[in-house]
Amino acid sequence: MIALSLAEIAAVVGGQTHDIPDPSAAVTGPVVRDSREVVPGSLFAAFVGERVDGHDYAPQVIEAGAVAVLASRPVGVPAIVVDDVQTALGALARHVVRRLGATLVALTGSAGKTSTKDLIAQVLQRKAPTVFTPGSLNNEIGLPLTALSATEETKFLVLEMGARGVGHIRYLTDLTPPRIGLVLNVGTAHIGEFGGREQIAEAKGEIIEGLPEDGAAILNADDPLVRAMAPRTKAKVVLFGESAEADVRAENVRLTDSGQPSFRLLTPSGASDVTMRLYGEHHVSNALAAAAVAHELGMSAEEIATALSEAGSLSRWRMEVTERPDGVTIVNDAYNANPESMRAALRALAAMGKGRRTWAVLGKMAELGDEALAEHDAVGRLAVRLNVSKLVAVGGIEASWLQLGAYNEGSWGEESVHVSDAQAAIDLLRSELRPGDVVLVKASRSVGLESVAQALVETGAEGEVAAR
């Protein structure tokens, strides 16, 4: 964080100082909410959770070098006491962002947010110092923490924004007003909470409503609900996609034999070829979104194409590909799942597995409401249409819907199986995998299927721990 004294911070957040011998002492390190992340110079934000109260760690964090605690009650060590820690954290982030002068890029969408954010960051880092959301910490706590990690050297701040209802993104953009706002897509993720795709579009579009006139709204030309957001902003509108009407678009899209996308990138100022290190055709749209942002910030087509071709995956369990010594390929995409990302992952599996035996180890897609049965059934059917060799549906009723869809689509019989939990899936795969097989593991985060991928990565063809 930029250096601020405790007195300055207290004034910004409307707090009272307690047990602080020197109000001029400065916070020079990060603002953190996890006591294990404290380093000398930190400010520790004490949140009260369901099982853990951050205030209990106050003496420990001061001993570890924190300058003070941002707390909702006195804690017997240097503290700035406020009515609400989350509100105070947001106020501090808003103050720091205003002082920074960095260009803020904010993005949202139903699928692909984190992968696209990682691409944008890797491209912009070629131009100037860039700070970006770690993982998918995109809510009212994670976003301010990311903004507060910026320093005087930061030129670009790339912030992922999530929403579970109308008004959530507007709140986040009030804290950290972007100059560039990006909407990737409107899908069915969290549709059970929103009530419908139109409501999702209403919430996602909030990200462009407050953009300044000299800003830019980057919108997906291939998604009608996103494209229809254009009248909601006074900023310049830039379209990306494979549509001929897109300002930044792709031509000659194909997948390499290993399932990595290759295409010709076309921008208003030039064109250049891209071959990505990431897996799956869905990354073409993500790459075009990143390219549109970078072009708006002054990068050439050649610079953008080079950066996209060299960019990797920065966040865990998102199409994370591991080649085992015995020739088995594990694709760990178990961080989360919705119908759009599930379809994209299955298509990537089919592309990667040409001429090989493929396994789809799939679990529940959460928060789909009344659409849950139909969406799980549709994913099971798609696995058959893509000629996936084996479907392993893991878990409860939703997994049975996956298997039923597959069975009804192709009368698969032994080609699909329903197992009760992750350990049952591990046992099955360990006994049946053969050299050359490709295994996709994917489900909503709550299912915890990353344990399946990890177990398979660590296991060689004969059940021995593979050297890594």
C-alpha positions as CSV (number, residue, x, y, z in Angstrom):
1,M,0.0,0.0,0.0
2,I,1.1,3.6,-0.4
3,A,2.5,4.8,2.9
4,L,-0.2,6.3,5.2
5,S,0.1,7.2,8.9
6,L,-2.3,5.7,11.4
7,A,-3.7,9.2,12.0
8,E,-4.4,9.6,8.3
9,I,-6.1,6.2,8.1
10,A,-8.2,6.9,11.1
11,A,-9.4,10.1,9.5
12,V,-10.2,8.4,6.2
13,V,-12.2,5.6,7.8
14,G,-13.8,7.7,10.5
15,G,-12.2,5.6,13.3
16,Q,-10.9,6.1,16.8
17,T,-7.3,5.3,17.7
18,H,-6.7,3.0,20.7
19,D,-3.5,2.1,22.4
20,I,-1.4,3.8,19.6
21,P,1.6,5.5,21.2
22,D,2.6,7.2,17.9
23,P,-0.2,8.2,15.5
24,S,2.4,9.3,13.0
25,A,3.6,5.6,12.6
26,A,3.0,4.6,9.0
27,V,1.5,1.6,7.4
28,T,3.9,0.7,4.6
29,G,3.1,-3.0,4.0
30,P,-0.1,-4.7,2.7
31,V,-3.5,-4.6,4.3
32,V,-4.4,-8.2,5.1
33,R,-7.2,-10.2,6.8
34,D,-5.3,-13.4,7.3
35,S,-2.9,-13.3,10.3
36,R,-0.6,-15.7,8.4
37,E,0.0,-13.0,5.7
38,V,1.2,-10.3,8.1
39,V,4.6,-8.8,7.4
40,P,6.3,-5.9,9.0
41,G,4.5,-2.7,8.2
42,S,1.1,-4.4,7.6
43,L,-2.4,-3.3,8.7
44,F,-4.5,-6.2,9.9
45,A,-8.2,-6.1,9.2
46,A,-10.0,-8.1,11.9
47,F,-13.2,-9.7,10.6
48,V,-15.6,-11.7,12.6
49,G,-16.5,-14.9,10.8
50,E,-18.7,-17.9,11.5
51,R,-15.9,-19.9,13.2
52,V,-13.0,-17.4,13.6
53,D,-12.9,-13.9,15.1
54,G,-9.9,-12.0,13.7
55,H,-9.8,-9.8,16.9
56,D,-8.5,-12.9,18.8
57,Y,-5.3,-12.7,16.7
58,A,-4.5,-9.0,17.5
59,P,-1.6,-9.6,19.8
60,Q,-0.1,-12.2,17.4
61,V,-0.2,-9.9,14.4
62,I,1.4,-7.0,16.3
63,E,4.1,-9.3,17.4
64,A,4.6,-10.3,13.7
65,G,5.1,-6.7,12.7
66,A,1.7,-5.3,12.0
67,V,1.6,-1.6,12.7
68,A,-2.0,-1.7,13.9
69,V,-5.3,-3.6,13.7
70,L,-8.4,-2.3,12.0
71,A,-11.0,-3.5,14.4
72,S,-14.6,-3.1,15.6
73,R,-13.6,-3.1,19.2
74,P,-10.5,-2.3,21.3
75,V,-8.1,-5.2,21.4
76,G,-5.4,-4.2,23.9
77,V,-2.8,-3.4,21.2
78,P,-2.5,-0.6,18.6
79,A,-5.9,-0.4,16.8
80,I,-8.1,1.9,14.7
81,V,-11.6,1.1,16.0
82,V,-14.5,1.6,13.5
83,D,-18.2,0.7,13.5
84,D,-17.8,-1.7,10.6
85,V,-14.5,-3.1,9.3
86,Q,-15.8,-3.9,5.8
87,T,-17.1,-0.4,5.3
88,A,-13.9,1.1,6.6
89,L,-11.8,-1.1,4.3
90,G,-13.9,0.1,1.4
91,A,-13.4,3.7,2.4
92,L,-9.6,3.2,2.7
93,A,-9.5,1.6,-0.7
94,R,-11.5,4.5,-2.3
95,H,-9.1,7.0,-0.8
96,V,-6.0,5.1,-1.9
97,V,-7.3,4.7,-5.5
98,R,-8.0,8.4,-5.8
99,R,-4.5,9.2,-4.7
100,L,-2.8,6.7,-7.0
101,G,-3.7,8.0,-10.4
102,A,-3.5,4.5,-11.9
103,T,-5.7,3.5,-14.7
104,L,-8.4,1.1,-13.3
105,V,-9.7,-1.7,-15.5
106,A,-12.7,-3.6,-14.1
107,L,-14.3,-6.7,-15.6
108,T,-17.2,-9.0,-14.9
109,G,-19.1,-11.8,-16.6
110,S,-20.8,-15.1,-15.9
111,A,-17.8,-17.2,-17.0
112,G,-14.1,-16.7,-17.7
113,K,-13.6,-13.7,-15.4
114,T,-10.5,-15.0,-13.6
115,S,-8.8,-16.4,-16.7
116,T,-9.5,-13.1,-18.6
117,K,-8.2,-11.0,-15.7
118,D,-5.0,-13.0,-15.7
119,L,-4.6,-12.5,-19.4
120,I,-5.2,-8.7,-19.1
121,A,-2.7,-8.5,-16.3
122,Q,0.0,-10.4,-18.2
123,V,-0.5,-8.3,-21.3
124,L,-0.5,-4.9,-19.5
125,Q,2.6,-5.9,-17.4
126,R,4.5,-5.6,-20.7
127,K,3.7,-1.9,-20.7
128,A,3.8,-0.8,-17.1
129,P,3.7,-2.0,-13.5
130,T,0.3,-3.7,-13.0
131,V,-1.6,-4.9,-9.9
132,F,-4.5,-7.4,-10.3
133,T,-6.9,-9.4,-8.3
134,P,-5.3,-12.6,-7.0
135,G,-7.3,-15.7,-7.8
136,S,-11.0,-14.8,-7.8
137,L,-11.1,-12.5,-4.7
138,N,-13.7,-10.3,-6.4
139,N,-16.2,-9.4,-3.7
140,E,-16.6,-6.5,-1.3
141,I,-13.7,-7.7,0.8
142,G,-11.3,-9.1,-1.8
143,L,-11.6,-6.1,-4.1
144,P,-10.5,-3.5,-1.6
145,L,-7.7,-5.7,-0.4
146,T,-6.4,-5.9,-4.0
147,A,-6.7,-2.1,-4.5
148,L,-4.8,-1.5,-1.3
149,S,-1.9,-3.6,-2.5
150,A,-1.1,-1.0,-5.2
151,T,1.9,1.3,-4.7
152,E,3.1,4.6,-6.1
153,E,4.7,2.7,-9.0
154,T,1.4,1.0,-10.1
155,K,0.1,2.2,-13.5
156,F,-2.6,-0.3,-14.1
157,L,-5.0,-1.8,-11.6
158,V,-7.0,-4.7,-12.9
159,L,-10.0,-5.7,-10.8
160,E,-12.3,-8.6,-11.2
161,M,-15.8,-7.9,-9.9
162,G,-18.4,-10.6,-9.0
163,A,-22.1,-10.2,-8.2
164,R,-24.8,-12.2,-6.6
165,G,-27.5,-9.7,-7.1
166,V,-28.4,-6.3,-8.6
167,G,-26.4,-3.5,-6.9
168,H,-23.4,-5.5,-6.0
169,I,-21.2,-4.4,-8.8
170,R,-22.4,-0.8,-8.5
171,Y,-21.1,-0.9,-4.9
172,L,-17.7,-2.2,-6.1
173,T,-17.4,0.5,-8.8
174,D,-18.2,3.2,-6.3
175,L,-15.2,2.0,-4.2
176,T,-12.9,1.7,-7.2
177,P,-14.2,3.7,-10.1
178,P,-12.9,2.2,-13.4
179,R,-11.9,4.0,-16.5
180,I,-12.3,0.8,-18.6
181,G,-15.2,-1.5,-17.9
182,L,-15.4,-5.0,-19.5
183,V,-18.3,-7.4,-19.7
184,L,-17.5,-10.8,-21.0
185,N,-20.8,-12.6,-21.2
186,V,-24.2,-13.2,-19.6
187,G,-24.7,-16.9,-18.8
188,T,-26.5,-19.0,-16.2
189,A,-24.0,-18.9,-13.4
190,H,-25.9,-18.1,-10.1
191,I,-29.2,-18.0,-12.1
192,G,-30.9,-19.5,-9.1
193,E,-30.0,-16.5,-7.1
194,F,-30.7,-13.8,-9.8
195,G,-33.9,-15.3,-11.1
196,G,-33.1,-15.1,-14.8
197,R,-30.5,-14.1,-17.5
198,E,-32.1,-10.7,-17.9
199,Q,-31.6,-10.0,-14.2
200,I,-28.0,-11.2,-14.5
201,A,-27.5,-8.8,-17.4
202,E,-28.9,-6.0,-15.4
203,A,-26.4,-6.7,-12.6
204,K,-23.4,-7.2,-14.9
205,G,-24.1,-4.0,-16.8
206,E,-23.6,-1.9,-13.7
207,I,-19.9,-2.1,-14.4
208,I,-20.1,0.4,-17.3
209,E,-22.7,2.8,-16.0
210,G,-20.3,5.0,-14.1
211,L,-17.5,5.1,-16.7
212,P,-16.2,8.6,-17.5
213,E,-16.7,10.0,-21.0
214,D,-13.1,9.5,-21.8
215,G,-13.3,5.9,-20.7
216,A,-14.2,2.8,-22.6
217,A,-16.8,0.1,-22.3
218,I,-15.5,-3.2,-23.7
219,L,-18.4,-5.4,-24.7
220,N,-18.8,-8.8,-26.2
221,A,-20.2,-8.5,-29.7
222,D,-21.1,-12.2,-29.8
223,D,-23.4,-12.0,-26.8
224,P,-26.7,-10.2,-27.5
225,L,-27.4,-9.4,-23.8
226,V,-23.9,-7.9,-23.4
227,R,-24.0,-6.0,-26.7
228,A,-27.4,-4.5,-25.7
229,M,-25.7,-2.8,-22.7
230,A,-24.1,-0.1,-24.9
231,P,-26.8,2.5,-24.2
232,R,-26.1,2.2,-20.5
233,T,-22.7,4.1,-20.7
234,K,-21.6,7.5,-21.8
235,A,-18.1,6.1,-22.5
236,K,-16.8,5.0,-25.8
237,V,-18.0,1.5,-26.7
238,V,-15.5,-1.1,-28.1
239,L,-16.8,-4.4,-29.3
240,F,-14.7,-7.6,-29.2
241,G,-15.6,-11.1,-30.6
242,E,-15.6,-13.2,-33.8
243,S,-18.5,-11.1,-35.2
244,A,-17.5,-9.1,-38.4
245,E,-18.8,-6.0,-36.6
246,A,-16.3,-6.3,-33.7
247,D,-13.6,-3.7,-33.4
248,V,-11.2,-6.4,-32.0
249,R,-11.8,-9.7,-33.5
250,A,-10.4,-13.1,-34.4
251,E,-10.2,-14.8,-37.8
252,N,-9.0,-18.3,-38.8
253,V,-9.7,-19.7,-35.4
254,R,-8.5,-23.3,-34.9
255,L,-7.2,-25.6,-32.2
256,T,-3.7,-27.2,-32.3
257,D,-3.4,-31.0,-31.9
258,S,-2.9,-30.4,-28.2
259,G,-6.1,-28.3,-27.9
260,Q,-4.6,-24.9,-27.7
261,P,-6.3,-22.0,-29.7
262,S,-4.6,-20.3,-32.6
263,F,-6.0,-17.3,-34.5
264,R,-5.4,-14.1,-36.4
265,L,-5.9,-11.1,-34.1
266,L,-7.4,-8.1,-35.9
267,T,-7.4,-4.7,-34.2
268,P,-8.1,-1.1,-35.6
269,S,-4.4,-0.5,-35.8
270,G,-3.1,-3.8,-37.2
271,A,-3.2,-7.6,-37.1
272,S,-1.0,-10.4,-35.8
273,D,-1.0,-14.1,-35.2
274,V,-1.7,-15.7,-31.8
275,T,-1.1,-19.3,-30.6
276,M,-2.0,-19.6,-26.9
277,R,-0.5,-21.8,-24.2
278,L,-3.9,-22.2,-22.6
279,Y,-6.3,-25.0,-23.5
280,G,-9.7,-24.7,-25.1
281,E,-11.4,-22.6,-27.8
282,H,-13.3,-20.6,-25.1
283,H,-10.0,-18.8,-24.4
284,V,-10.3,-17.1,-27.8
285,S,-13.1,-14.9,-26.5
286,N,-11.1,-14.2,-23.3
287,A,-8.0,-13.3,-25.3
288,L,-10.0,-10.9,-27.5
289,A,-11.4,-9.2,-24.4
290,A,-7.8,-8.8,-23.1
291,A,-6.7,-7.5,-26.5
292,A,-9.4,-4.9,-26.6
293,V,-8.4,-3.6,-23.2
294,A,-4.7,-3.5,-24.2
295,H,-5.4,-1.8,-27.5
296,E,-7.4,0.8,-25.8
297,L,-4.4,1.5,-23.5
298,G,-2.1,2.0,-26.5
299,M,-0.5,-1.4,-27.2
300,S,0.1,-2.5,-30.7
301,A,-1.4,-5.7,-32.3
302,E,2.1,-7.2,-32.4
303,E,2.8,-6.5,-28.7
304,I,-0.6,-7.9,-27.7
305,A,-0.2,-11.0,-29.8
306,T,3.2,-11.8,-28.3
307,A,1.9,-11.3,-24.8
308,L,-1.1,-13.5,-25.4
309,S,1.0,-16.2,-27.0
310,E,3.3,-16.3,-24.0
311,A,0.7,-15.9,-21.2
312,G,0.0,-18.8,-18.9
313,S,-2.5,-19.7,-16.2
314,L,-1.9,-17.7,-13.0
315,S,-4.8,-19.1,-11.0
316,R,-5.0,-22.7,-9.7
317,W,-7.4,-25.4,-10.9
318,R,-8.5,-23.7,-14.1
319,M,-7.7,-25.9,-17.0
320,E,-4.5,-26.8,-15.2
321,V,-2.9,-29.5,-17.4
322,T,-0.4,-32.1,-16.0
323,E,1.3,-34.8,-18.0
324,R,2.0,-37.9,-15.9
325,P,5.2,-39.9,-16.5
326,D,3.0,-42.8,-17.7
327,G,1.4,-40.7,-20.4
328,V,-1.9,-39.9,-18.7
329,T,-3.0,-36.3,-19.0
330,I,-4.9,-34.7,-16.1
331,V,-6.9,-31.5,-16.7
332,N,-7.8,-30.0,-13.4
333,D,-10.6,-27.5,-14.0
334,A,-12.2,-28.1,-10.6
335,Y,-12.2,-24.5,-9.2
336,N,-15.8,-23.9,-10.2
337,A,-18.4,-24.8,-12.7
338,N,-21.5,-23.5,-14.5
339,P,-23.2,-24.7,-17.7
340,E,-21.2,-22.4,-20.0
341,S,-17.8,-23.3,-18.5
342,M,-18.7,-27.0,-18.3
343,R,-19.5,-27.0,-22.0
344,A,-16.3,-25.2,-22.8
345,A,-14.3,-27.7,-20.7
346,L,-15.9,-30.7,-22.4
347,R,-15.1,-29.3,-25.9
348,A,-11.5,-28.7,-24.8
349,L,-11.3,-32.3,-23.6
350,A,-12.6,-33.6,-26.9
351,A,-10.0,-31.5,-28.8
352,M,-7.2,-32.6,-26.5
353,G,-8.2,-36.2,-26.6
354,K,-8.4,-36.9,-30.4
355,G,-7.2,-40.4,-30.9
356,R,-7.0,-41.0,-27.2
357,R,-9.4,-42.3,-24.5
358,T,-11.1,-39.4,-22.7
359,W,-12.7,-39.3,-19.2
360,A,-15.0,-36.6,-17.9
361,V,-15.1,-36.6,-14.1
362,L,-18.0,-34.2,-13.4
363,G,-19.9,-33.1,-10.3
364,K,-22.7,-30.7,-9.3
365,M,-23.1,-27.2,-10.8
366,A,-24.4,-25.1,-7.9
367,E,-26.9,-22.3,-7.7
368,L,-28.9,-23.1,-10.8
369,G,-32.3,-23.1,-9.1
370,D,-35.2,-24.4,-11.2
371,E,-32.8,-24.9,-14.2
372,A,-30.6,-27.4,-12.3
373,L,-32.2,-30.6,-13.7
374,A,-32.3,-29.4,-17.3
375,E,-28.7,-28.1,-17.2
376,H,-27.2,-31.2,-15.7
377,D,-29.0,-33.4,-18.1
378,A,-27.8,-31.2,-21.0
379,V,-24.2,-31.5,-19.9
380,G,-24.5,-35.3,-19.7
381,R,-25.9,-35.3,-23.2
382,L,-23.1,-33.1,-24.5
383,A,-20.5,-35.5,-23.2
384,V,-22.0,-38.2,-25.5
385,R,-22.2,-35.9,-28.5
386,L,-18.6,-35.1,-28.1
387,N,-17.7,-38.8,-28.0
388,V,-16.2,-38.6,-24.5
389,S,-15.2,-42.2,-23.7
390,K,-16.2,-42.3,-20.1
391,L,-18.4,-40.1,-17.9
392,V,-17.8,-40.4,-14.1
393,A,-20.6,-38.4,-12.3
394,V,-19.6,-37.7,-8.7
395,G,-22.0,-36.9,-5.9
396,G,-25.7,-36.8,-5.2
397,I,-28.9,-36.1,-7.1
398,E,-27.2,-33.6,-9.6
399,A,-24.6,-36.3,-10.5
400,S,-27.4,-38.7,-11.2
401,W,-28.9,-36.1,-13.6
402,L,-25.6,-35.9,-15.4
403,Q,-25.5,-39.7,-15.8
404,L,-29.1,-39.9,-16.9
405,G,-28.6,-37.3,-19.6
406,A,-25.7,-39.2,-20.9
407,Y,-27.6,-42.5,-20.8
408,N,-30.7,-41.1,-22.5
409,E,-28.6,-39.4,-25.2
410,G,-26.6,-42.4,-26.2
411,S,-27.7,-45.5,-24.2
412,W,-24.1,-45.5,-22.8
413,G,-24.5,-48.2,-20.2
414,E,-21.0,-48.9,-19.0
415,E,-19.6,-45.7,-20.6
416,S,-21.2,-43.7,-17.7
417,V,-21.0,-44.3,-14.0
418,H,-22.4,-42.6,-10.9
419,V,-20.1,-42.7,-7.8
420,S,-20.9,-41.4,-4.4
421,D,-17.9,-39.2,-3.7
422,A,-14.4,-38.1,-4.6
423,Q,-12.7,-41.1,-3.0
424,A,-14.9,-43.5,-5.0
425,A,-13.9,-41.6,-8.2
426,I,-10.2,-41.8,-7.2
427,D,-10.5,-45.6,-6.6
428,L,-12.3,-46.2,-9.9
429,L,-9.8,-44.1,-12.0
430,R,-6.7,-45.6,-10.4
431,S,-7.9,-49.0,-11.3
432,E,-9.0,-48.2,-14.9
433,L,-6.8,-45.5,-16.3
434,R,-4.4,-46.5,-19.1
435,P,-1.3,-44.7,-20.5
436,G,-2.5,-42.0,-23.0
437,D,-5.8,-41.3,-21.3
438,V,-7.0,-37.7,-20.9
439,V,-9.0,-36.9,-17.7
440,L,-11.0,-33.8,-17.2
441,V,-12.1,-33.0,-13.6
442,K,-14.7,-30.3,-13.1
443,A,-17.5,-29.3,-10.7
444,S,-18.6,-26.4,-8.5
445,R,-16.1,-25.4,-5.8
446,S,-18.3,-26.9,-3.0
447,V,-17.9,-30.4,-4.4
448,G,-14.1,-30.3,-3.8
449,L,-13.1,-32.4,-6.9
450,E,-9.7,-30.9,-6.9
451,S,-8.8,-33.7,-4.6
452,V,-9.5,-36.2,-7.4
453,A,-7.2,-34.3,-9.8
454,Q,-4.4,-34.1,-7.2
455,A,-4.6,-37.7,-6.3
456,L,-4.4,-38.7,-10.0
457,V,-1.4,-36.3,-10.6
458,E,0.5,-38.0,-7.7
459,T,-0.2,-41.5,-8.9
460,G,1.7,-43.2,-11.7
461,A,0.5,-46.0,-14.0
462,E,1.4,-48.7,-11.4
463,G,0.0,-46.7,-8.5
464,E,3.3,-45.3,-7.4
465,V,3.9,-41.7,-6.6
466,A,5.1,-40.0,-9.8
467,A,8.2,-37.9,-9.7
468,R,7.3,-34.2,-10.4
